[in-house]
Amino acid sequence: MKRVSSFLFFLAVAFFLFPSIPPAWGQKKEAREDSTQLSILSEKISVSGIIVNYVEAGKGSPLLFLHGLGGSWKDWAANLPAFASTHQVIAIDFPGSGDSGKPEVEYSIEWLTDIVEKFLQERKLDRVNLVSHSMGGLVALNLAARPNSRIKKLVVTDVCGIGDKAEFLSYALTKKIMGPETRWEFIEGTMRDEFKSMIESFIKDRKPKTAREFFESLPKVPITGTPLLPMTPNVQLTASIIDFDIRPKLASIHQPTLILWGAKDPVAPPQDASLLQKGIRQSRLIFFPTSGHSPMIEQPGSFNQEVWKFLQAPDSGSSK
């Protein structure tokens, strides 16, 4: 059983977290309501000696966008024009992604959070509204929970790895096999329960205890001698998503928070969205009924509208 659960754990991670999930897997994109062509300037800045690529446009209060695992600032191409007339829109490439530097460091959610915090300091940006997706949502939540946070309002979209890790991986694995939509709910449920049981067994019994250590301990390919799982930035961040637990920090997030979620997300379970809503005092949850993992790409018009309404709403008071 231990050998089976170890293989299953590795399979789940390999299938779903790297390379990144296609943003609109199995979904049709909504016709864009805003066809405005935006002149976006690409710039680079050194943050703690690391080159961070970012784009910027517009004037007004700062609005920062953070992409998910394997993505780049281009994931927000359908959203930046909608806000540039009233905001200073900024979208960065995380180190290890896009046109940012790819230093040989230990990549983690905490390290990316430090980079974003120092980016804001370098740019002298304060009272920043933040829009995020998937892994970028973990970074955004972590940043908002820190003391003296510069974040004013927070939007998180289909954040991965929020709740129980076995639930997260078994959900993704089942959806990969069954598809984002299925009429065989009983079979899907049984399959998910079996996968979860195996993954829980592995997580409980495995040594070493962290996903990163497990990845690093995998054997090399016999003929070539290359690692079975090279520790690229995406692989390291995959391990960090599994190891990182944002739940104890949710009570420290006092900023008004909008939680946007694709109801047909094959990666992030809908119950994780509800977990966020319950854990963040000033939060509101909206599901996009026909969207998958990336509503900002699949349904940009509806996504932009919800974000716009949220940014215009008063700052105080619970939004639950």
C-alpha positions in Angstrom: 0.0 0.0 0.0 2.8 2.4 0.8 4.4 1.9 -2.6 1.0 2.5 -4.3 0.3 5.6 -2.3 3.7 7.0 -3.0 3.3 6.5 -6.7 -0.2 8.1 -6.5 1.1 11.1 -4.7 3.8 11.6 -7.2 1.3 11.1 -10.1 -1.2 13.6 -8.7 1.5 16.3 -8.4 3.0 15.5 -11.8 -0.3 15.6 -13.6 -1.8 18.7 -12.1 0.7 21.1 -10.8 3.4 21.2 -13.4 3.3 22.0 -16.1 0.6 24.4 -15.2 -3.1 23.6 -15.9 -4.4 25.1 -19.1 -6.2 28.2 -17.9 -9.5 27.5 -19.6 -9.4 23.7 -19.7 -12.7 22.4 -21.1 -14.4 25.8 -21.1 -15.4 28.3 -23.7 -14.1 31.8 -23.5 -16.6 34.6 -23.1 -16.7 37.3 -25.8 -14.6 40.2 -24.5 -16.7 43.2 -23.7 -13.8 45.6 -23.7 -11.8 45.6 -27.0 -9.7 48.7 -26.0 -6.1 48.4 -27.1 -3.9 49.3 -24.1 -0.4 50.6 -24.5 1.5 48.6 -21.9 5.1 49.3 -21.0 7.3 46.4 -20.0 10.0 47.3 -17.4 12.4 45.6 -15.1 13.5 46.3 -11.6 16.0 44.8 -9.3 14.5 43.4 -6.1 17.0 42.0 -3.6 19.4 41.5 -6.6 16.8 39.6 -8.6 15.4 41.0 -11.9 11.6 41.3 -11.8 9.8 42.0 -15.0 6.5 43.9 -14.8 4.1 45.9 -17.0 2.4 49.1 -16.0 -0.2 51.4 -17.5 -2.7 54.1 -16.4 -2.9 56.5 -13.5 -4.7 56.5 -10.2 -4.6 54.3 -7.1 -2.3 51.3 -7.6 -3.9 47.9 -8.6 -1.4 45.0 -8.6 -2.0 41.7 -10.4 -0.4 38.4 -9.4 -0.5 35.3 -11.7 -0.6 31.6 -11.0 1.9 28.8 -11.3 3.5 28.6 -14.7 1.8 31.8 -15.8 2.9 35.4 -16.4 1.6 38.9 -16.5 0.0 38.0 -19.9 -2.7 36.0 -18.0 -4.2 39.4 -17.2 -4.2 40.7 -20.8 -8.0 40.8 -20.9 -8.3 42.6 -17.6 -5.7 45.3 -17.4 -7.4 47.5 -20.0 -10.6 47.6 -18.0 -9.0 49.3 -15.1 -6.2 51.4 -16.6 -8.5 54.4 -17.1 -9.0 54.8 -13.3 -6.0 52.9 -11.8 -2.3 52.5 -12.0 -2.4 48.9 -13.2 0.7 46.8 -12.6 1.2 43.1 -13.3 4.5 41.3 -12.5 6.2 38.1 -13.6 7.1 36.2 -10.5 10.8 35.3 -10.4 11.2 32.0 -12.2 8.4 32.9 -14.6 7.9 35.0 -17.7 10.7 37.5 -18.4 11.8 37.8 -14.8 15.1 36.4 -13.6 15.4 32.7 -12.7 17.9 32.7 -9.9 19.1 29.5 -8.2 17.4 29.9 -4.9 14.9 28.0 -2.9 11.5 29.0 -4.3 8.6 29.0 -1.9 5.3 30.9 -1.2 7.1 32.8 1.6 10.0 33.7 -0.6 7.6 35.0 -3.4 5.7 37.0 -0.7 9.0 38.6 0.4 9.7 39.5 -3.2 6.3 41.2 -3.8 6.6 43.0 -0.5 10.0 44.4 -1.4 8.7 45.2 -4.9 6.1 47.4 -3.3 8.7 49.0 -1.1 11.1 49.7 -4.0 8.3 51.3 -6.1 7.0 53.2 -3.0 3.5 51.8 -3.5 1.2 51.9 -0.5 -2.5 51.2 0.0 -2.4 48.8 -2.9 -5.5 46.9 -4.2 -4.4 43.4 -5.2 -5.9 41.0 -7.7 -4.6 37.4 -7.7 -5.0 34.0 -9.2 -4.3 30.4 -8.1 -0.7 30.2 -6.6 -0.6 34.0 -6.8 -3.7 33.9 -4.5 -1.6 32.1 -1.8 1.0 34.9 -2.1 -1.6 37.6 -1.9 -3.3 36.1 1.2 0.1 35.6 2.9 1.0 39.2 2.1 -2.3 40.6 3.3 -2.0 38.7 6.6 1.4 40.2 7.5 1.6 43.1 10.0 1.5 46.6 8.6 0.5 45.2 5.2 0.4 47.6 2.3 -2.7 45.9 0.9 -5.9 47.9 0.9 -8.4 45.5 -0.8 -7.9 41.9 -1.9 -9.3 39.8 -4.8 -8.4 36.1 -4.8 -9.4 33.8 -7.7 -9.4 30.0 -7.7 -6.6 29.7 -5.1 -5.0 26.3 -5.1 -3.9 24.3 -2.1 -6.1 26.1 0.5 -7.7 23.3 2.5 -6.8 19.7 3.2 -3.9 18.7 0.9 -5.2 15.1 0.4 -8.6 16.5 -0.6 -6.9 19.0 -3.0 -4.8 16.3 -4.7 -7.6 13.7 -4.9 -10.0 16.2 -6.3 -7.6 17.2 -9.0 -6.7 13.7 -9.8 -10.3 12.6 -10.1 -11.2 15.6 -12.3 -8.3 14.8 -14.6 -9.6 11.3 -15.1 -13.4 12.0 -15.1 -13.3 15.5 -16.7 -14.5 18.8 -15.2 -18.1 17.7 -15.9 -19.5 14.2 -15.5 -22.8 12.5 -15.2 -21.2 9.7 -13.1 -21.2 11.4 -9.8 -21.3 8.2 -7.8 -18.2 6.8 -9.6 -16.4 10.2 -9.2 -17.2 10.3 -5.5 -16.0 6.7 -4.9 -12.8 7.3 -7.0 -12.1 10.6 -5.1 -12.6 8.8 -1.7 -10.2 6.0 -2.7 -7.6 8.4 -4.0 -7.9 10.6 -0.8 -7.4 7.5 1.4 -4.3 6.5 -0.4 -2.8 10.0 -0.4 -3.6 10.5 3.3 -1.8 7.2 4.0 1.2 8.4 2.1 1.2 11.8 3.7 0.9 10.3 7.2 3.6 7.6 6.7 6.1 9.2 4.4 9.6 10.1 5.3 10.8 12.8 4.7 7.8 14.8 5.8 7.8 17.7 3.4 6.8 17.5 -0.3 10.1 19.3 -1.2 12.2 16.7 0.6 10.2 14.0 -1.1 10.8 15.4 -4.5 14.5 15.8 -3.8 14.7 12.2 -2.6 13.3 10.7 -5.8 15.9 8.5 -7.7 17.7 9.5 -10.8 17.0 8.1 -14.3 19.3 5.0 -14.5 20.7 5.6 -18.0 21.2 9.3 -18.1 21.7 10.0 -14.4 19.5 13.0 -14.5 17.0 13.6 -11.7 13.6 12.0 -12.2 12.1 15.3 -11.1 14.4 18.2 -11.7 13.9 20.9 -9.1 12.9 23.7 -11.4 11.2 26.8 -10.1 7.8 25.3 -10.9 8.5 22.0 -9.2 9.8 23.8 -6.1 6.7 26.0 -6.0 4.5 22.9 -6.5 6.1 21.4 -3.4 5.6 24.7 -1.5 1.9 24.8 -2.4 1.5 21.4 -0.9 3.6 22.2 2.2 2.3 25.7 2.8 -0.8 26.2 5.0 -2.5 29.6 4.9 -5.4 28.6 7.2 -3.9 29.7 10.5 -3.3 33.2 9.0 -6.8 33.8 7.6 -8.0 35.4 10.9 -5.2 38.0 10.5 -6.6 39.2 7.1 -8.7 42.3 7.9 -8.8 43.8 4.4 -12.1 43.6 2.5 -11.7 40.5 0.3 -13.5 39.3 -2.8 -13.3 35.6 -3.5 -14.0 34.7 -7.1 -14.2 31.0 -8.1 -15.0 28.9 -11.2 -17.7 26.5 -10.2 -16.2 24.0 -12.7 -12.6 24.4 -11.5 -10.9 21.0 -12.0 -8.0 22.0 -9.7 -9.2 23.9 -6.7 -12.2 22.4 -4.9 -15.3 24.6 -4.4 -15.2 23.9 -0.6 -11.8 25.7 -0.4 -13.6 28.8 -1.6 -16.1 28.4 1.3 -13.2 27.8 3.7 -11.7 31.1 2.7 -15.0 32.9 3.1 -15.5 31.5 6.6 -11.9 32.3 7.6 -11.7 35.9 6.4 -14.0 38.3 8.3 -14.6 40.8 5.6 -15.1 38.6 2.6 -17.6 37.9 -0.1 -17.7 34.8 -2.3 -18.9 34.7 -5.9 -19.0 31.6 -8.1 -18.9 31.7 -11.9 -21.2 28.9 -12.8 -19.7 28.0 -16.2 -16.1 28.8 -15.5 -13.1 26.6 -14.9 -9.8 27.4 -13.1 -9.3 30.9 -14.7 -12.4 33.1 -14.8 -10.4 36.2 -15.7 -9.5 34.5 -19.0 -12.6 32.5 -19.6 -15.1 35.2 -18.6 -13.2 38.5 -18.6 -16.2 40.7 -18.9 -18.0 39.2 -15.9 -14.8 39.0 -14.0 -13.9 42.6 -14.6 -17.4 43.7 -13.6 -17.3 41.9 -10.3 -13.8 43.3 -9.5 -14.9 46.8 -10.5 -17.9 46.8 -8.2 -15.8 45.5 -5.4 -13.2 48.2 -5.8 -15.9 50.9 -5.8 -17.6 49.7 -2.7 -17.0 51.3 0.7 -14.0 50.0 2.6 -15.5 49.4 6.0 -17.9 46.8 7.2 -18.2 43.1 6.7 -19.2 42.0 3.2 -20.5 38.6 4.2 
